[in-house]
Amino acid sequence: MARRQHVTLTLLAVTVFLSLVYFMSGSRSKAEYGYETTHNDVFDPSDYDTLTETPSGSDGLVDASKPSLDISDRILTGGSIAPKLANATAKAELGRASWKLLHTMMARFPEKPSDDDSLALKTYIQLFARLYPCGECAAHFQKLLRKYPPQTSSRNAAAGWACFVHNQVNKRLKKEEFDCNNIGDFYDCGCGDEEGKGKGKGEGQGEGEKKGAGEGEGQNKGTGEGAHQESKGEELKGREGVTVEIEEGLMRGG
């Protein structure tokens, strides 16, 4: 009888110990892999109190207890998140702004990107498609990405790919297609990467402004002289028997 009680107490102690281990590991996982959400989960700046500064030579903040980010394919290729966008005007404005963003991004992409650069752009495009605020548009764009995966080996490859995909969308919407050879000019951000080129452009613009100002002065001068002549002619016109002739036949009175 005493032996049976001893076994029962041992099993009970083991059960309590395992329960404590389970609850402790569960709470640690929440602190380790993200903030614990509540029913009233809203952004709170105090959440950053657990963050520490990054080592010297890097910017921003990181969670010291969080492992390096590892995005799964399920996150990248999951279904569209936003609901359907019924407002046609808002949908069109959103589309124009989004294409401008993408084409400008491709134009600013490095000519010889690193592996990390290429991967970052691919990841961005996949997440952009999934998070696009128009649900039905996002679903269609994701189909295009599966059929025509992003090309990020260089700036030209990325820009050409974006133009090609844009034309696929235009074709479906029965819109005019872009000439991909001139896509850079159409979506020129005016960023002025090349100092010499930007300087020359500025100088040319300055000369044009000066020339335009000079022409404006000449035009104003000519207008003023003409008005003076007209005024003088009208004054003399009132006199009987007087004929006024101005050079080049600009005005004849009498």
Wavefront OBJ file of the C-alpha trace (Angstrom):
o trace
v 0.000 0.000 0.000
v 2.815 2.373 0.946
v 4.630 1.506 -2.289
v 1.551 2.398 -4.364
v 1.312 5.793 -2.636
v 4.995 6.407 -3.371
v 4.483 5.728 -7.088
v 1.430 8.002 -7.164
v 3.318 10.881 -5.566
v 6.210 10.412 -7.981
v 3.892 10.580 -11.010
v 2.179 13.652 -9.593
v 5.514 15.411 -9.075
v 6.616 14.613 -12.639
v 3.321 15.946 -14.001
v 3.665 19.216 -12.092
v 7.277 19.606 -13.244
v 6.391 19.075 -16.924
v 3.505 21.541 -16.657
v 5.797 24.223 -15.260
v 8.349 23.631 -18.019
v 5.631 23.879 -20.680
v 4.216 27.187 -19.420
v 7.669 28.707 -18.991
v 8.755 27.767 -22.507
v 5.499 29.124 -23.951
v 5.913 32.551 -22.380
v 9.548 32.705 -23.458
v 8.618 31.943 -27.063
v 6.207 34.881 -27.146
v 8.895 37.232 -25.907
v 11.419 35.726 -28.281
v 9.489 35.773 -31.545
v 7.303 38.837 -31.245
v 5.020 40.868 -29.071
v 2.084 39.139 -27.454
v -1.103 40.360 -29.133
v -4.277 41.274 -27.295
v -7.844 41.954 -28.364
v -7.025 45.668 -28.293
v -3.711 45.342 -30.106
v -2.653 48.806 -31.331
v 0.663 50.463 -32.030
v 2.331 51.528 -28.818
v 5.691 53.373 -28.912
v 6.550 51.799 -25.573
v 6.908 48.481 -27.427
v 10.315 49.741 -28.525
v 11.503 49.813 -24.919
v 12.679 46.212 -25.354
v 14.807 47.109 -28.374
v 18.497 47.888 -28.215
v 20.798 49.837 -30.480
v 22.566 47.943 -33.218
v 26.343 47.492 -33.118
v 28.588 50.328 -34.247
v 28.547 50.954 -37.977
v 24.868 50.102 -38.554
v 21.685 52.121 -38.354
v 18.314 51.608 -36.717
v 17.153 49.349 -33.924
v 16.937 45.595 -33.597
v 15.428 43.246 -31.072
v 18.431 41.680 -29.374
v 16.471 38.547 -28.480
v 15.019 37.998 -31.957
v 16.733 35.684 -34.464
v 17.627 36.835 -37.990
v 14.632 37.335 -40.304
v 13.792 34.285 -42.388
v 10.788 34.835 -44.684
v 9.125 31.645 -45.866
v 7.709 31.082 -49.346
v 4.247 30.990 -47.803
v 4.643 34.618 -46.705
v 5.925 35.705 -50.111
v 3.443 33.867 -52.300
v 0.312 33.803 -50.136
v -2.994 35.161 -51.405
v -3.800 38.852 -51.668
v -4.561 40.460 -48.317
v -6.627 43.536 -49.213
v -10.347 43.316 -50.072
v -11.865 44.238 -53.416
v -11.621 47.907 -54.428
v -14.937 48.960 -55.964
v -14.179 52.652 -56.597
v -12.981 52.817 -60.207
v -11.475 56.300 -59.837
v -9.480 55.325 -56.764
v -8.370 52.138 -58.514
v -7.065 54.075 -61.541
v -5.221 56.648 -59.406
v -3.703 53.879 -57.318
v -2.529 52.091 -60.454
v -0.826 55.157 -61.929
v 0.940 55.956 -58.663
v 2.047 52.342 -58.198
v 3.474 51.990 -61.696
v 5.363 55.262 -61.275
v 6.826 53.933 -58.030
v 7.869 50.615 -59.583
v 9.373 52.106 -62.751
v 11.260 54.744 -60.758
v 12.548 52.048 -58.428
v 13.844 50.020 -61.380
v 15.506 53.115 -62.855
v 17.331 53.680 -59.548
v 18.345 50.048 -59.116
v 22.126 49.389 -59.355
v 23.538 48.469 -62.745
v 25.570 45.737 -61.069
v 23.582 44.729 -57.975
v 24.902 42.395 -55.309
v 23.141 39.131 -54.539
v 21.521 40.803 -51.546
v 20.318 43.687 -53.731
v 18.707 41.312 -56.210
v 17.089 39.258 -53.473
v 15.788 42.392 -51.753
v 14.095 43.590 -54.953
v 12.564 40.174 -55.651
v 11.234 40.002 -52.105
v 9.832 43.525 -52.324
v 7.986 42.800 -55.571
v 6.427 39.626 -54.163
v 5.291 41.373 -50.974
v 4.150 44.423 -52.958
v 1.888 42.194 -55.034
v 0.428 40.500 -51.983
v -0.147 43.723 -50.007
v -1.451 45.809 -52.937
v -4.531 47.730 -51.658
v -6.755 46.473 -54.492
v -7.543 42.802 -53.851
v -8.554 41.771 -57.392
v -5.649 43.759 -58.873
v -3.237 42.042 -56.489
v -4.519 38.590 -57.450
v -4.009 39.330 -61.149
v -0.546 40.750 -60.571
v 0.426 37.653 -58.592
v -0.589 35.506 -61.572
v 1.710 37.596 -63.757
v 4.560 37.118 -61.282
v 4.120 33.352 -61.392
v 4.155 33.417 -65.193
v 6.877 36.054 -65.553
v 9.125 36.011 -62.436
v 10.951 39.283 -61.603
v 14.314 39.793 -63.314
v 16.747 41.542 -60.986
v 20.202 40.712 -62.324
v 20.784 44.329 -63.424
v 19.086 47.696 -63.805
v 18.306 47.068 -67.468
v 16.890 43.627 -66.729
v 14.682 44.978 -63.942
v 13.469 47.965 -65.968
v 12.779 45.802 -69.019
v 10.877 43.265 -66.935
v 8.729 45.973 -65.303
v 7.880 47.480 -68.691
v 7.000 44.059 -70.126
v 4.698 43.234 -67.206
v 3.131 46.706 -67.405
v 2.340 46.063 -71.056
v 0.716 42.757 -70.131
v -1.615 44.685 -67.835
v -2.273 47.319 -70.510
v -3.054 44.588 -73.016
v -5.632 43.081 -70.674
v -7.181 46.515 -70.086
v -7.051 47.249 -73.847
v -4.790 50.248 -73.344
v -1.940 51.497 -75.495
v 1.310 49.650 -74.885
v 4.553 51.386 -73.943
v 7.646 51.462 -76.091
v 10.027 49.808 -73.642
v 12.997 51.480 -75.317
v 11.727 54.838 -74.044
v 10.291 53.769 -70.703
v 13.158 55.492 -68.875
v 12.310 58.849 -70.438
v 8.605 58.464 -69.680
v 9.238 57.759 -65.992
v 12.256 60.037 -65.562
v 12.413 60.943 -61.876
v 14.711 63.917 -62.516
v 17.054 62.652 -59.828
v 20.193 63.881 -61.627
v 22.568 61.043 -60.780
v 25.360 62.330 -63.007
v 26.728 65.594 -61.637
v 28.044 66.796 -64.962
v 24.811 65.998 -66.721
v 22.768 67.717 -64.066
v 25.072 70.757 -64.150
v 24.840 71.039 -67.911
v 21.089 70.788 -67.719
v 21.002 73.559 -65.137
v 23.283 75.801 -67.186
v 21.222 75.248 -70.306
v 18.090 76.052 -68.419
v 19.677 79.226 -67.027
v 20.726 80.379 -70.495
v 17.265 79.667 -71.797
v 15.739 81.716 -69.006
v 18.105 84.628 -69.722
v 17.336 84.445 -73.428
v 13.628 84.323 -72.713
v 13.938 87.321 -70.416
v 15.802 89.260 -73.107
v 13.146 88.440 -75.682
v 10.502 89.495 -73.191
v 12.210 92.859 -72.680
v 12.426 93.401 -76.429
v 8.784 92.492 -76.840
v 7.742 94.817 -74.035
v 9.857 97.605 -75.524
v 8.313 97.125 -78.943
v 4.823 97.037 -77.479
v 5.492 100.228 -75.544
v 6.757 102.060 -78.644
v 3.791 100.881 -80.675
v 1.358 102.066 -78.029
v 3.104 105.453 -77.910
v 2.850 105.794 -81.688
v -0.825 104.865 -81.658
v -1.506 107.412 -78.933
v 0.324 110.123 -80.873
v -1.505 109.209 -84.058
v -4.919 109.367 -82.391
v -4.023 112.771 -81.006
v -3.092 114.144 -84.433
v -5.951 112.374 -86.149
v -8.430 114.687 -84.490
v -6.974 117.708 -86.227
v -8.772 118.550 -89.529
v -6.784 118.389 -92.709
v -3.890 116.626 -91.148
v -2.594 113.364 -92.557
v -0.317 111.303 -90.401
v 1.893 108.669 -92.013
v 3.975 106.335 -89.921
v 6.843 104.360 -91.367
v 6.044 100.893 -92.759
v 2.338 101.722 -92.920
v 1.657 100.700 -89.321
v -1.000 103.381 -89.091
v -2.503 105.854 -91.561
v -4.930 108.569 -90.459
v -6.628 111.712 -91.725
l 1 2 3 4 5 6 7 8 9 10 11 12 13 14 15 16 17 18 19 20 21 22 23 24 25 26 27 28 29 30 31 32 33 34 35 36 37 38 39 40 41 42 43 44 45 46 47 48 49 50 51 52 53 54 55 56 57 58 59 60 61 62 63 64 65 66 67 68 69 70 71 72 73 74 75 76 77 78 79 80 81 82 83 84 85 86 87 88 89 90 91 92 93 94 95 96 97 98 99 100 101 102 103 104 105 106 107 108 109 110 111 112 113 114 115 116 117 118 119 120 121 122 123 124 125 126 127 128 129 130 131 132 133 134 135 136 137 138 139 140 141 142 143 144 145 146 147 148 149 150 151 152 153 154 155 156 157 158 159 160 161 162 163 164 165 166 167 168 169 170 171 172 173 174 175 176 177 178 179 180 181 182 183 184 185 186 187 188 189 190 191 192 193 194 195 196 197 198 199 200 201 202 203 204 205 206 207 208 209 210 211 212 213 214 215 216 217 218 219 220 221 222 223 224 225 226 227 228 229 230 231 232 233 234 235 236 237 238 239 240 241 242 243 244 245 246 247 248 249 250 251 252 253 254
